[in-house]
Amino acid sequence: MSEDQGKDIRFATRLLHTGHEIDPVHGAAAIPIYQTSTYHQDDVENPPLYDYARSGNPSRDALQGQVAALEGGTHALAFSSGMAAITASLMLFSAGDHLIACDDIYGGTYRALTQVFNRMGIETTFVDATDPDRIRAAIRPNTKGLILETPSNPTIRIIDLKAAAQIAREHGLISIVDNTFMTPYLQRPLELGIDVVVHSATKFLGGHSDVVAGLTVTKDEGLGKRLKFLQNATGGILGPQDCFLLQRGLKTLKVRLDASSAGAEKIAKWLRGREDIAHVYYPGLTDHPGHAVHKAQADGYGAVLSFDVGSGERAKRLASRVTLPIYAVSLGAVETILSYPRTMSHAAMPEPERHRRGITDGLLRLSVGLEDPDDLIADLEQGLR
Ligand SMILES: *Cc1c(COP(=O)(O)O)cnc(C)c1O
């Protein structure tokens, strides 16, 4: 199938037919793992398409082409981790630039901005970006970038991406959205006017807890070229074996997310109905703050929810009693993952700051996998009893 044909087909079909699924050399139905660092140059006068594998590799190109098509972009790059992709995107900025980021951004991004990029003269202001006016109010003459994530983690706050993209355009800022939680199946920020999408492909895109990877996607030619230059200059590429695993995982993205999201919705509603749960955070609950905004900009609610069991003691007891979910960091896999933000993702955050963000001692995060949701509910029920 040609790339032009690919634009008219639906997402489920596109996952399998973007024009990057068949090996162009031998027609293999899975793109081979080009496990090579360099390429023999037949023609001494003219350099070949591939000369060195940091700069290009057919396994990586196939994955990148597929991801660009899925996000509605034109230029995708595969990195060795989500943080490598985010770091390369932040390198678009220079000393003296000011950035605005949402205040509940992924912990690793927060750390990179406040402990690495700050040393290089790039200053970041963190704002409650659920209110577009607060983004606007934080803009300075030297503001160059806007870094957002929606839904956020773990309290599932929602940012209006169209409004944010509009503000960025008015002020000449590069807007960057971490789309890890939604994936292009459920949310396509480029279509809403965002400049760069970043992913931890370690999560839903890979989907099987067996690969660490990151992606950037843009549809702007200039930004695409700058990011490619930065990737080649700094070197955080994804290896061919991991490119293969990611393309393999992507084929089932829709069916996995459909099943996981349905499970998450069922569990969120079940938790909501219980007297002994202080709060449930899930964008699919109609009274969840930002529900209407999320519904307007996304095609579903995803597989991640958080809930507050009331106390740290109770959270620990539940975590030690459940038998089906693995108790771990990470999310977005075929198996259900239960995490405890207090000691995992947000352990480094001072307690008052953590509590201010609603990350209480009783808060647990659940990334729902492909188990039967009724078995997960029964397991949570016995754990809560
Ligand atoms: C995991 C994660 C990252 C970091 O990705 P790695 O692949 O672990 O480097 C970034 N953003 C979000 C939202 C994540 O969940």
The ligand as a Gaussian input file, in Angstrom:
#p B3LYP/6-31G(d) Opt

LIG

0 1
 C        7.719000       6.461000      31.257000
 C        7.405000       7.833000      30.806000
 C        8.395000       8.668000      30.268000
 C        9.851000       8.256000      30.188000
 O       10.034000       7.253000      29.273000
 P       11.240000       6.148000      29.364000
 O       10.961000       5.276000      28.215000
 O       11.098000       5.488000      30.706000
 O       12.506000       6.915000      29.270000
 C        8.017000       9.913000      29.819000
 N        6.741000      10.334000      29.902000
 C        5.771000       9.568000      30.430000
 C        4.377000      10.095000      30.495000
 C        6.065000       8.301000      30.907000
 O        5.088000       7.552000      31.438000

